[in-house]
Amino acid sequence: MIVSHPIQYYAPLYRVLSERPGVALKVFFTWHGGTDEVVDYGFRRAFKWDIPLTEGYESEVVRNVSADPGTHRFTGLRNPALVDAVLSWQPDVVHLTGYAWLSHLRALRAFHRRGLPVVFRGDSHLLDASTGHARGWLKRRVLRTVYRWPAAFLCVGAANRAYYSAMGVGPDRLYACPHSIDVARFAADAPAREAEAREWRRELGIAQGTRVLLFAGKFEPRKRPLELMRAFLAAELPESVLVMVGDGELGDEVKRIAGGAPERLHVLPFQNQSRMPVVYRLGDLFVLPSAYAETWGLAVNEAMACGRAAVVSSRVGCSVDMVDASCGAEFPADDWPSLTAIVSRLVRDPERLRRMGLEAARRAAKFDIEATATTTLNCVRDVLRPRSPHAGPRFICVGFFGRPNFGDELLCWVVDRELRELFPGSQLSFVTHDCATSALFTGPWAGLIEGAFPSPRFFLNLAEQVRAVRQADLVVVGGGGLVNDYYSWTAIPRFAILACLAFLFAKPVVFVGLGVAGVRRAWLARLARFALAGARGVYCRDAESLDRVSRWLAAGEPKLVAPDLAVLAVSRLDEISGSGGTRPAVPYLLANFRDHPEVPLATLVGICRAALQRCPELVLMASEVHDLALYRRIAGALNAEERARTVIEFPRSLRTALVLIRAASWVVAERLHVNLAAAMVGCPVYAIEYEDKVTAQMAGVLRHPLRCRLDALSTACVDEVIRGRAASDGELIREAEFYAREALRQVVAHGLEKRGAAKSVADRAAALLCASGLVAIGFAWSATLVAKRAVARLLVAVSLSGSAGARRSR
């Protein structure tokens, strides 16, 4: 093991690994050995942890010759003897934590050259990544080279896995290994620690029955402690206080703000590790509002292990794995109105807060040191085991947009699960439009995502995509990504190029979920016809598309129509979101709809008001990030009492979205997949019709016809759904599930049949020309986007400089 210094989170892992039979472990520290006080730049003070960090395992401190030692700078770790010290111990595998220091980078390269396998552990993600600037571009180029050296990567969570995928690491080198803590240390002696926390509250002058929000960590800009305090003071939260625990560069300002409202704000100094199990129990709700560089947030693990629900920002790395509606909440980073709305709702409901705390403790137990030790050893065994030949087919799945979109996540999850079961041993790779947004994916397939157009990184990934297509046994193209009239100029170059590459290399292609009935533009129809002419099979979403495709395809090719692939998730909901349980004691109505020119804002506000007159709470669940602006406008039109009972949720994980849908008592929804999911769990649903092909799909699995068109929405829909009319027919859904699975199996199996090259020289030349044209379109599109951003920045800069000059002249 190579790590900078003894870390309170890692020391228990080293002890557990050392105790495992057949394991010899030695840790090499490249900064210090934890025996003396060391200055922590984040806490702005020197200290030494008061729990043992080097007991129970063998360790060695390698001499650091840096003039300014520490992990705060790249050259802070310079250990000339590191490689020789490790090699002299004769390890079979090296476990290295972090690359961002000179010694670690040199060691990683040296071991790679010597053929000594390295298992790499880091926790980077793309949740707060910015794209397009030169430094980011250069860093990605360097990391793509660096990440070729390790034999395997330990992924601490879904966002970390997506980060490695975006950096070009293949799924065969990615291993799930949760970021964890010693849960037992925080959960032990709970009654005594709860009593100690109550006494501490009394000493602070916090009255019994007061709800306590807790922030514990470094007082530094990235964690947003000042903004949290100001948002708390501005919110109307009766009988609530905020306790800030820690220290750092913003410590003086934190104390100044707290001094202005001593009855509502309390500041406690830095607390050492032995005291933290009591510190977390001071609060009823833990809050971590970080805006950037919060790669995980292990304080969330600790607070949840102490039985406390957590509210975190969307840029906290653990949010997609640990926090959902059952044990906390997530809010968009720096969206303080959303945070105060969530906190207001929770502090007003002590019983819900208590239930969430119990679930938080159960969730934290899954992120324990024992689980990390087991997965680490499994990875090491795989690295040392001779690689077996590839047993199953290699699939590339193209065309599922991969945005932070509930429907797209459900489709990808289903395709991954079904193909793996229908074709054991298969390997899948998904292609999405943007590496950054792929970090939002949290399903079991999250690490299989590769980047594609329109990001400028597409051109950097083009060689990798060519290589992947040449190695694939079958390319599965989702219809929406191939051709549609919604995003023609971006969707076509984005994914059709992969189909063209498949044709160029004579690889079989099948199309699933294809819908061409709505394609009216002649050039789009010609492109679709060209692509489908060489397909091995097509699975259509509707009869009209099937009729149109039948005229394009050769006789004998399988052409099927079946329900939407999302119905395949019927038997998987428990696997995604856990067992259903009972309806909540406090029911709520979940609403889900888009901004539409035919529906006035006043109509949607009226629907929400009607729901709030009949339900204790209303949840507006956004399926896409674009929905959030509409929902905020709706909330802004409500009065203060109504806003307090209205929650805007943008679930950034499939599991969280399904938890919200499963817990709802009623659902009013427009999105196809939200309607399907609600029907699957037996929730009364008012399905809003908005598109003919979607109407046909939903009518196939919902017992009742759709209630109304989008432009006919009214408050009557709320009354109708709350009357509790049945939403689904289990037999219909099971039948649709059977046909969808069988159709997928038949189309893909037909595509895998061994046949001669499907493309003539002329066809390949056409595919090459088409692919070249699409690359040119993509380049022009990206150049246009970059130019627009540059012009916008220039105008802003000119405007600001002009304003500054005017102020100076005045």
C-alpha positions in Angstrom: 0.0 0.0 0.0 1.3 3.5 -0.9 -0.5 6.4 0.7 0.6 9.9 1.8 0.1 9.6 5.5 -2.0 7.8 8.2 -5.6 8.7 7.4 -8.4 8.0 10.0 -10.6 6.5 7.3 -8.0 4.1 5.9 -6.3 2.8 9.0 -9.2 0.5 9.9 -9.1 -1.0 6.4 -5.4 -1.7 6.7 -6.0 -3.5 10.0 -8.8 -5.6 8.6 -6.8 -6.6 5.5 -3.8 -7.5 7.6 -6.0 -9.9 9.6 -7.3 -11.7 6.5 -5.7 -15.2 6.0 -3.2 -15.4 3.2 -2.6 -11.7 3.0 0.7 -10.0 3.8 0.4 -6.2 3.8 2.8 -3.3 4.3 1.9 0.4 4.1 4.5 2.9 2.8 3.8 6.5 3.9 5.2 9.2 1.6 4.6 12.3 3.9 4.7 11.4 7.6 3.9 8.5 10.0 1.3 10.2 12.2 3.5 10.3 15.3 3.8 14.1 15.5 1.5 17.0 15.1 1.2 18.2 11.5 -0.3 21.4 10.2 -3.5 20.8 8.3 -4.0 23.6 5.8 -7.8 23.1 5.7 -8.3 23.3 9.5 -5.6 26.0 9.8 -4.0 24.4 12.8 -1.5 21.7 13.8 -2.9 18.6 15.5 -2.6 14.8 15.8 -5.6 12.5 15.7 -6.4 11.0 19.1 -7.2 7.5 17.8 -4.5 4.9 16.8 -3.7 5.1 13.1 -0.6 2.9 12.7 -1.5 0.0 15.0 -2.4 -3.5 13.7 -0.4 -3.5 10.4 3.2 -3.1 9.2 4.2 0.3 7.9 7.2 2.4 6.9 7.8 6.1 6.4 9.8 6.7 3.2 12.0 9.8 3.5 10.4 12.9 1.9 12.9 15.5 0.6 10.4 18.1 -0.5 11.2 21.7 0.6 7.5 22.2 1.5 6.2 18.7 2.4 2.5 18.0 2.3 -0.4 17.0 0.1 -1.4 20.6 -0.7 1.0 20.8 -3.7 2.2 18.5 -6.5 5.9 18.6 -5.3 4.9 18.2 -1.7 5.7 14.5 -1.9 9.2 13.8 -3.2 10.5 10.3 -2.2 13.5 9.2 -4.3 13.7 5.9 -2.5 10.1 5.0 -2.8 10.2 2.6 -5.7 13.3 0.7 -4.4 11.7 0.5 -0.9 8.6 -1.1 -2.3 10.4 -3.4 -4.7 12.7 -4.6 -1.8 9.6 -5.9 0.0 8.8 -8.0 -3.1 5.0 -7.5 -3.4 2.7 -9.3 -5.8 0.5 -6.2 -6.2 0.9 -2.5 -5.3 -2.2 -0.6 -4.0 -1.6 3.1 -4.7 -3.9 5.9 -3.5 -3.9 9.2 -5.5 -1.9 10.3 -8.5 -1.6 14.1 -7.9 1.9 14.1 -6.3 5.3 13.7 -7.9 6.3 10.5 -6.1 3.1 8.7 -6.6 3.1 9.5 -10.4 6.7 8.4 -10.8 6.0 5.2 -8.8 2.9 4.4 -10.9 4.9 4.7 -14.1 7.9 2.7 -12.8 5.8 -0.2 -11.6 3.9 -0.3 -14.9 7.2 -0.5 -16.8 8.4 -3.3 -14.6 5.2 -5.3 -15.1 4.2 -5.1 -11.4 0.4 -4.7 -11.4 -0.9 -1.6 -9.6 -4.4 -1.3 -8.2 -5.3 2.4 -8.2 -7.7 4.0 -5.7 -8.9 7.6 -6.0 -12.3 9.4 -5.6 -12.4 12.0 -8.4 -15.6 12.7 -10.2 -17.1 15.0 -12.9 -20.0 16.4 -10.9 -18.4 19.9 -10.7 -16.2 19.6 -13.8 -16.1 22.5 -16.3 -15.4 21.7 -19.9 -13.9 23.6 -22.8 -10.9 25.4 -21.3 -7.4 24.7 -22.2 -6.3 23.5 -18.8 -9.1 20.9 -18.6 -8.4 19.7 -22.1 -4.7 19.2 -21.2 -5.4 17.5 -17.9 -7.7 15.0 -19.7 -5.0 14.3 -22.3 -2.4 13.6 -19.6 -4.8 11.5 -17.5 -5.7 9.3 -20.4 -2.1 8.4 -20.6 -1.6 8.0 -16.9 -4.7 5.8 -16.5 -3.3 3.3 -19.0 -0.7 2.3 -16.4 -2.8 0.7 -13.5 -4.0 -2.9 -13.9 -7.2 -2.1 -12.1 -9.2 0.8 -10.6 -11.2 0.6 -7.3 -14.3 2.7 -7.9 -15.5 4.3 -4.6 -18.9 5.1 -6.1 -21.0 5.6 -9.2 -19.7 9.1 -9.9 -16.1 7.9 -9.5 -16.8 5.0 -11.9 -18.3 7.4 -14.5 -15.2 9.6 -14.2 -12.8 6.7 -15.0 -15.0 5.7 -17.9 -15.0 9.3 -19.2 -11.2 9.1 -19.0 -11.1 6.1 -21.3 -10.8 3.3 -18.7 -12.5 0.2 -19.9 -15.1 -1.6 -17.8 -12.9 -4.7 -17.5 -10.5 -2.7 -15.3 -13.2 -1.1 -13.0 -14.1 -2.7 -9.7 -16.7 -1.5 -7.2 -15.0 -0.8 -3.9 -17.1 1.5 -1.7 -15.8 4.5 0.1 -16.4 3.5 3.7 -15.8 4.1 7.4 -15.5 2.0 10.5 -19.3 2.0 11.1 -19.1 0.1 14.4 -17.0 2.9 16.0 -19.8 5.5 15.2 -22.7 3.2 15.9 -21.5 1.7 19.2 -22.8 2.8 22.6 -25.6 4.7 20.9 -27.8 5.3 24.1 -24.9 6.7 26.1 -23.7 8.9 23.3 -27.3 10.2 22.6 -27.5 11.1 26.3 -24.2 12.8 26.2 -25.3 14.8 23.1 -28.5 15.9 24.9 -26.5 17.1 27.8 -24.2 19.0 25.5 -27.2 20.7 23.9 -28.4 21.7 27.3 -25.0 23.3 28.1 -25.2 25.2 24.8 -28.6 26.6 25.8 -30.6 24.7 23.1 -34.1 24.1 24.4 -35.6 20.6 24.4 -37.7 20.1 21.2 -35.6 22.5 19.1 -34.5 21.0 15.8 -30.7 21.2 15.3 -29.0 21.4 11.9 -25.4 20.4 12.0 -22.4 21.3 9.8 -19.1 19.6 10.7 -16.0 20.1 8.6 -13.5 22.6 7.4 -14.5 26.2 7.2 -13.4 26.8 3.7 -15.0 28.3 0.5 -15.7 25.1 -1.3 -17.8 23.8 1.6 -20.0 27.0 1.6 -20.3 27.5 5.4 -21.0 31.2 5.1 -23.7 30.8 2.5 -25.3 28.0 4.6 -25.4 30.3 7.7 -26.9 33.2 5.7 -29.5 30.9 4.1 -30.5 29.6 7.5 -30.9 33.1 8.9 -33.0 34.1 6.0 -35.3 31.1 6.2 -38.4 31.0 8.4 -37.5 28.0 10.5 -39.1 28.3 14.0 -37.6 26.4 16.9 -34.5 25.5 14.9 -30.8 26.2 15.3 -27.7 25.7 13.2 -24.5 24.3 14.9 -21.2 24.8 13.0 -18.3 22.5 14.1 -14.8 23.0 12.8 -12.2 25.5 11.9 -10.4 26.9 8.8 -9.6 30.0 6.8 -13.2 31.3 7.1 -13.3 30.7 10.8 -13.3 34.4 11.8 -16.1 35.2 9.4 -18.1 32.2 10.7 -17.8 33.5 14.2 -18.7 37.0 13.2 -22.0 35.9 11.5 -22.8 33.7 14.5 -22.2 36.6 16.9 -25.0 38.5 15.2 -27.6 35.8 16.0 -26.4 33.8 19.1 -29.8 32.4 19.7 -29.9 30.7 16.3 -26.3 30.0 15.5 -23.7 28.1 17.6 -20.0 27.7 16.6 -18.0 24.9 18.2 -14.2 24.5 17.8 -12.4 21.7 16.0 -13.2 18.3 17.5 -10.9 15.3 17.4 -11.9 11.9 16.1 -12.9 10.3 19.5 -15.4 13.0 20.0 -17.1 12.9 16.6 -19.7 10.1 17.4 -21.2 12.5 19.9 -20.8 15.6 17.7 -23.0 14.1 14.9 -25.6 13.2 17.5 -25.8 16.9 18.5 -27.8 17.4 15.3 -31.1 16.1 14.1 -30.1 16.7 10.4 -26.6 16.8 8.9 -26.0 19.3 6.1 -23.1 19.4 3.6 -23.6 22.1 1.0 -20.3 21.9 -0.8 -20.0 23.5 -4.3 -16.9 21.9 -5.7 -14.0 19.5 -4.9 -16.1 17.4 -2.5 -14.9 14.1 -4.0 -17.0 12.0 -1.6 -17.8 13.5 1.8 -17.1 10.8 4.3 -18.6 13.0 7.0 -21.9 12.0 5.5 -21.1 8.3 6.1 -20.3 9.2 9.7 -23.4 11.2 10.3 -25.6 8.5 8.8 -23.9 5.8 10.9 -24.9 7.8 13.9 -28.5 7.6 12.8 -28.8 11.1 11.2 -30.4 12.0 7.9 -28.3 14.0 5.5 -29.0 16.8 3.1 -26.2 17.3 0.6 -25.6 19.3 -2.5 -25.6 17.8 -6.0 -21.8 18.1 -6.2 -21.0 15.9 -3.2 -19.6 12.7 -4.5 -21.5 10.4 -2.3 -24.9 11.8 -3.1 -25.7 9.4 -5.9 -24.8 6.4 -3.8 -25.8 7.1 -0.3 -28.5 9.8 -0.2 -32.1 9.4 -1.5 -35.6 10.4 -0.3 -35.7 7.6 2.2 -32.7 8.8 4.3 -32.1 12.4 3.3 -32.3 14.7 0.3 -30.1 16.3 -2.3 -30.4 19.9 -3.6 -28.8 21.6 -6.6 -25.5 23.1 -5.6 -25.8 26.8 -4.6 -29.6 26.7 -4.9 -30.3 28.0 -1.4 -34.1 28.3 -1.8 -34.2 24.6 -2.6 -32.1 23.8 0.4 -34.3 25.9 2.8 -37.5 24.3 1.3 -36.1 20.8 2.0 -34.9 21.7 5.5 -38.2 23.5 6.3 -40.2 20.4 5.3 -38.1 18.0 7.4 -37.8 20.0 10.6 -41.5 20.4 10.7 -42.0 16.6 10.6 -40.1 15.1 13.5 -41.5 11.6 12.9 -40.4 11.6 9.3 -36.9 12.8 10.4 -36.8 9.9 12.9 -37.7 7.3 10.3 -35.1 8.8 7.9 -32.5 8.5 10.6 -33.2 4.8 11.0 -32.9 4.3 7.3 -29.7 6.3 7.2 -28.1 4.0 9.7 -29.1 1.0 7.6 -27.7 2.6 4.5 -24.4 3.5 6.2 -23.9 -0.1 7.3 -23.6 -1.1 3.6 -20.5 1.2 3.4 -18.5 -0.5 6.1 -14.8 -1.3 6.1 -15.5 -5.0 5.8 -17.2 -4.5 2.5 -14.3 -2.4 1.2 -11.8 -5.1 2.4 -13.7 -7.8 0.6 -14.0 -6.0 -2.7 -10.3 -4.9 -2.6 -9.2 -8.5 -2.2 -11.5 -9.7 -5.0 -9.9 -7.1 -7.3 -6.4 -8.2 -6.3 -7.3 -11.9 -7.0 -8.7 -10.9 -10.4 -5.5 -9.0 -11.2 -3.3 -11.9 -10.3 -5.5 -14.5 -12.0 -4.6 -15.2 -15.6 -7.0 -13.5 -17.9 -9.6 -16.0 -19.3 -10.6 -15.7 -23.0 -13.6 -13.6 -23.7 -16.6 -15.9 -23.3 -19.6 -13.9 -24.4 -20.5 -11.4 -27.2 -19.3 -7.8 -27.1 -22.2 -5.3 -27.5 -21.9 -1.6 -28.1 -25.2 0.1 -27.3 -25.7 3.4 -29.0 -28.5 6.0 -29.1 -29.7 6.2 -25.5 -29.0 9.8 -24.9 -27.6 9.4 -21.5 -28.7 12.8 -20.1 -29.7 13.1 -16.5 -33.1 11.8 -17.5 -35.2 9.2 -15.7 -36.4 7.6 -18.9 -33.0 7.2 -20.4 -31.5 5.8 -17.2 -34.3 3.2 -17.1 -33.8 2.2 -20.7 -30.0 1.8 -20.3 -30.5 -0.2 -17.0 -33.0 -2.5 -18.7 -31.0 -3.1 -21.8 -27.9 -3.9 -19.8 -29.7 -6.3 -17.5 -31.6 -8.1 -20.2 -28.7 -8.6 -22.6 -26.5 -9.9 -19.8 -29.1 -12.4 -18.8 -30.2 -13.4 -22.4 -26.5 -13.7 -23.4 -24.4 -14.8 -20.4 -20.9 -13.6 -20.4 -21.6 -10.7 -22.6 -19.8 -7.3 -22.3 -21.6 -4.0 -22.9 -20.4 -0.5 -23.6 -22.9 2.4 -23.7 -22.2 5.6 -25.8 -23.5 8.8 -24.4 -23.4 12.4 -25.7 -21.3 13.9 -22.9 -18.8 12.4 -20.5 -19.6 15.0 -17.8 -23.3 14.1 -17.6 -22.4 10.4 -17.5 -21.2 11.0 -14.0 -24.9 11.4 -13.0 -25.6 7.8 -14.0 -25.9 5.6 -11.0 -27.3 2.3 -12.2 -25.2 -0.9 -12.2 -24.2 -0.1 -15.8 -22.8 3.3 -14.9 -19.2 2.4 -15.6 -19.9 1.2 -19.1 -20.4 4.7 -20.6 -18.1 6.3 -23.2 -18.1 9.8 -24.5 -19.4 10.9 -27.8 -20.5 14.0 -29.8 -21.3 16.9 -29.4 -18.7 17.6 -26.8 -15.3 18.6 -28.4 -13.9 15.5 -26.6 -15.7 13.4 -29.2 -12.9 13.9 -31.6 -10.4 12.8 -28.9 -12.5 9.7 -28.4 -13.0 8.9 -32.1 -10.0 6.6 -32.3 -11.2 4.7 -29.2 -14.7 4.4 -30.8 -13.2 3.0 -34.0 -11.2 0.5 -32.0 -14.3 -0.5 -29.9 -16.5 -1.0 -33.0 -13.8 -3.2 -34.7 -13.7 -5.4 -31.5 -17.5 -5.6 -31.2 -19.6 -8.6 -32.1 -22.8 -6.5 -32.5 -23.8 -2.9 -32.5 -27.2 -2.2 -30.9 -28.6 1.2 -31.9 -31.5 2.8 -30.1 -33.9 4.5 -32.5 -34.1 7.8 -30.8 -30.4 8.4 -31.1 -30.4 7.5 -34.8 -33.2 9.6 -36.3 -35.9 11.9 -35.0 -37.3 15.4 -35.7 -36.5 16.8 -32.2 -32.8 17.1 -32.2 -31.9 16.4 -35.8 -28.7 18.4 -36.1 -27.2 17.0 -33.0 -28.7 13.5 -32.8 -27.7 12.4 -36.3 -24.0 13.2 -36.0 -24.0 12.1 -32.4 -24.9 8.4 -32.9 -25.3 7.6 -36.6 -21.6 7.8 -37.0 -21.3 4.6 -34.9 -23.7 2.8 -37.2 -21.7 4.0 -40.2 -18.5 2.7 -38.6 -20.2 -0.6 -38.0 -21.1 -0.8 -41.7 -17.6 0.2 -42.7 -16.1 -2.7 -40.7 -18.9 -5.2 -41.8 -20.1 -5.5 -38.2 -23.8 -6.6 -37.7 -26.2 -3.9 -36.5 -29.6 -4.2 -35.0 -32.0 -1.4 -34.1 -34.2 -1.5 -30.9 -37.0 0.8 -29.9 -37.1 2.4 -33.4 -39.7 5.0 -34.1 -39.6 6.6 -37.5 -43.4 7.3 -37.9 -42.9 10.9 -36.9 -40.0 11.6 -39.3 -41.2 14.0 -41.9 -38.0 15.6 -43.2 -36.9 13.9 -46.5 -33.2 14.0 -45.8 -33.7 12.3 -42.4 -35.9 9.6 -44.0 -33.2 9.0 -46.6 -30.5 8.7 -43.9 -32.7 6.3 -41.9 -33.3 4.2 -44.9 -29.6 4.0 -45.7 -28.8 2.9 -42.2 -31.6 0.4 -41.9 -30.9 -1.2 -45.3 -28.0 -3.2 -43.8 -29.6 -4.0 -40.5 -29.8 -7.6 -39.2 -33.0 -6.9 -37.4 -35.3 -4.1 -36.2 -37.5 -3.8 -33.2 -40.1 -1.0 -33.7 -42.1 0.8 -31.0 -45.3 1.2 -33.0 -47.1 -0.3 -36.0 -46.7 2.7 -38.2 -42.9 2.6 -37.8 -43.0 -1.1 -38.5 -44.9 -0.6 -41.8 -42.5 2.1 -42.9 -39.4 0.0 -42.0 -40.8 -3.1 -43.8 -40.7 -1.2 -47.0 -37.0 -0.4 -46.5 -35.7 -3.8 -45.3 -34.9 -6.9 -47.3 -37.3 -9.8 -47.1 -36.5 -12.3 -44.3 -35.0 -9.8 -41.9 -36.8 -9.9 -38.5 -39.1 -6.9 -38.2 -40.9 -6.8 -34.8 -43.2 -4.4 -33.0 -43.3 -4.7 -29.2 -44.0 -2.5 -26.2 -41.5 0.0 -24.9 -38.3 -1.6 -23.5 -39.1 0.1 -20.1 -41.7 -2.5 -19.4 -38.9 -5.0 -18.9 -38.2 -3.3 -15.6 -41.4 -4.7 -14.1 -39.7 -7.5 -12.3 -36.7 -5.4 -11.5 -38.1 -2.5 -9.5 -37.2 -4.1 -6.1 -33.7 -4.7 -7.4 -33.3 -1.1 -8.3 -35.0 0.6 -5.3 -35.5 -2.0 -2.6 -38.7 -3.6 -1.4 -41.9 -1.6 -1.8 -43.2 -1.7 1.8 -46.3 0.2 2.7 -47.6 3.7 1.7 -46.2 6.5 3.8 -48.1 7.8 6.8 -48.1 11.2 5.3 -49.2 10.8 1.7 -48.1 13.1 -1.1 -49.0 13.7 -4.7 -46.1 13.5 -7.2 -46.5 15.7 -10.3 -44.3 15.4 -13.4 -44.8 17.5 -16.6 -42.9 19.6 -19.1 -43.0 23.2 -20.1 -45.3 23.4 -23.1 -46.6 26.5 -25.1 -50.1 25.1 -25.1 -50.3 24.9 -21.3 -50.3 28.3 -19.5 -48.3 28.6 -16.3 -51.5 29.6 -14.5 -53.0 26.2 -15.4 -50.1 24.3 -13.8 -50.1 26.6 -10.8 -53.9 25.8 -10.4 -53.2 22.1 -10.6 -50.6 22.4 -7.9 -52.9 24.4 -5.7 -55.7 21.9 -6.1 -53.3 19.1 -5.1 -52.2 21.1 -2.0 -55.9 21.5 -1.0 -56.3 17.7 -1.0 -52.9 16.4 0.0 -50.5 17.3 2.9 -47.6 17.6 0.4 -46.8 18.0 -3.3 -43.6 16.8 -4.9 -42.7 18.2 -8.3 -40.3 15.7 -9.8 -38.1 16.8 -12.7 -37.2 14.1 -15.2 -34.7 16.4 -17.0 -32.7 19.4 -15.8 -34.7 21.6 -18.1 -37.9 20.9 -16.0 -36.4 22.7 -13.0 -36.9 26.2 -14.3 -40.6 25.5 -14.9 -41.1 24.1 -11.4 -39.3 27.0 -9.8 -41.7 29.4 -11.6 -44.6 27.4 -10.3 -43.3 27.5 -6.8 -42.7 31.2 -7.1 -46.4 31.7 -7.9 -47.5 29.9 -4.7 -48.0 31.6 -1.4 -45.6 31.0 1.5 -47.8 28.3 3.2 -48.1 26.4 -0.1 -44.4 26.7 -0.9 -43.6 25.2 2.5 -45.6 22.1 1.5 -44.1 21.9 -2.0 -40.9 20.1 -2.8 -38.9 20.2 -6.0 -36.9 17.0 -6.6 -34.4 16.4 -9.4 -33.4 12.8 -8.6 -29.9 12.2 -10.0 -30.1 8.5 -9.6 -32.6 5.9 -10.9 -32.9 4.5 -7.4 -33.9 7.9 -6.0 -36.5 8.5 -8.7 -38.1 5.1 -8.1 -38.1 5.7 -4.3 -40.1 8.9 -4.9 -42.5 7.2 -7.2 -43.0 4.2 -5.0 -43.6 6.3 -1.9 -46.2 8.5 -3.6 -49.9 8.0 -2.9 -50.9 9.5 -6.2 -49.1 10.5 -9.4 -50.0 13.0 -12.1 -47.4 12.6 -14.9 -46.8 13.3 -18.5 -43.5 11.5 -19.0 -43.9 8.0 -20.4 -41.5 6.3 -18.1 -42.8 7.9 -14.9 -46.3 6.7 -15.9 -45.0 3.2 -16.5 -43.1 3.1 -13.2 -46.1 4.3 -11.3 -48.3 1.7 -12.9 -45.8 -1.0 -12.2 -45.9 -0.3 -8.4 -49.7 -0.1 -8.4 -49.9 3.7 -7.7 -53.0 5.5 -9.0 -51.7 7.5 -11.9 -53.3 10.2 -14.1 -51.5 9.8 -17.4 -51.3 12.9 -19.6 -51.4 12.4 -23.3 -48.8 14.4 -25.2 -47.7 12.5 -28.3 -49.4 9.9 -30.4 -46.7 7.2 -30.3 -46.4 7.6 -26.5 -50.1 7.4 -26.2 -50.1 4.1 -28.0 -47.3 2.7 -25.8 -49.0 3.7 -22.5 -52.4 2.5 -23.6 -50.9 -0.9 -24.0 -50.0 -1.3 -20.4 -52.4 1.0 -18.5 -55.8 -0.3 -17.8 -57.6 3.0 -18.5 -57.1 5.2 -21.5 -55.1 8.3 -21.0 -57.2 10.9 -19.0 -56.6 14.0 -21.2 -54.4 15.7 -23.6 -51.7 18.0 -22.4 -53.5 21.1 -23.6 -56.7 20.1 -21.7 -55.0 19.9 -18.3 -57.2 21.2 -15.5 -57.6 20.9 -11.7 -60.2 18.1 -12.4 -57.3 15.7 -13.0 -56.3 16.0 -9.4 -59.8 15.1 -8.2 -59.9 12.1 -10.5 -56.6 10.6 -9.5 -57.2 11.1 -5.8 -60.5 9.2 -6.1 -58.1 6.2 -6.4 -59.0 4.7 -9.8 -56.8 1.7 -10.5 -53.9 2.6 -12.7 -52.6 -0.6 -14.0 -53.4 -4.2 -14.8 -50.8 -6.6 -13.7 -51.6 -9.2 -16.4 -51.3 -6.6 -19.2 -47.9 -5.5 -17.9 -46.6 -9.1 -17.5 -47.8 -9.8 -21.1 -46.1 -6.7 -22.4 -42.9 -7.6 -20.5 -42.9 -11.1 -22.1 -43.3 -9.8 -25.6 -40.6 -7.0 -25.1 -38.1 -9.5 -23.8 -38.8 -12.1 -26.5 -38.5 -9.4 -29.2 -35.2 -8.2 -27.9 -33.8 -11.7 -27.7 -35.0 -12.6 -31.2 -33.6 -9.4 -32.8 -30.2 -9.6 -31.1 -29.8 -13.3 -31.6 -30.5 -12.9 -35.3 -27.9 -10.2 -35.5 -25.3 -12.5 -33.9 -25.8 -15.2 -36.4 -22.6 -16.0 -38.3 -22.9 -14.8 -41.9 -20.6 -13.3 -44.5 -19.7 -9.7 -44.8 -23.0 -7.8 -45.0 -21.6 -4.8 -47.0 -20.3 -4.6 -50.5 -17.4 -2.4 -51.4 -19.8 0.3 -52.7 -21.8 0.1 -49.4 -18.6 0.5 -47.4 -17.5 3.4 -49.5 -20.9 5.0 -48.9 -20.6 4.4 -45.1 -17.1 5.9 -45.1 -18.4 9.0 -46.9 -21.4 9.3 -44.6 -19.2 8.9 -41.5 -16.7 11.5 -42.8 -19.6 13.9 -43.5 -20.9 13.4 -40.0 -17.5 14.0 -38.5 -17.4 17.3 -40.5 -20.8 18.3 -39.3 -19.8 17.5 -35.8 -16.6 19.5 -36.0 -18.6 22.4 -37.4 -21.2 22.1 -34.7 -18.5 22.0 -31.9 -16.6 24.9 -33.5 -19.8 26.9 -33.6 -20.5 26.2 -29.9 -17.0 27.1 -28.9 -17.2 30.3 -30.9 -20.5 31.3 -29.4 -19.1 30.7 -25.9 -16.0 32.8 -26.7 -18.1 35.7 -28.1 -20.4 35.6 -25.0 -17.4 35.7 -22.7 -15.9 38.5 -24.6 -19.1 40.6 -24.5 -19.4 40.0 -20.7 -15.8 41.0 -20.2 -16.2 44.2 -22.3 -19.4 45.0 -20.4 -17.8 44.5 -17.0 -14.7 46.5 -18.0 -16.9 49.3 -19.2 -18.9 49.3 -16.0 -15.7 49.4 -14.0 -14.3 52.3 -16.1 -17.6 54.2 -15.6 -17.4 53.7 -11.8 -13.8 54.9 -11.8 -14.6 58.0 -13.8 -17.4 58.8 -11.3 
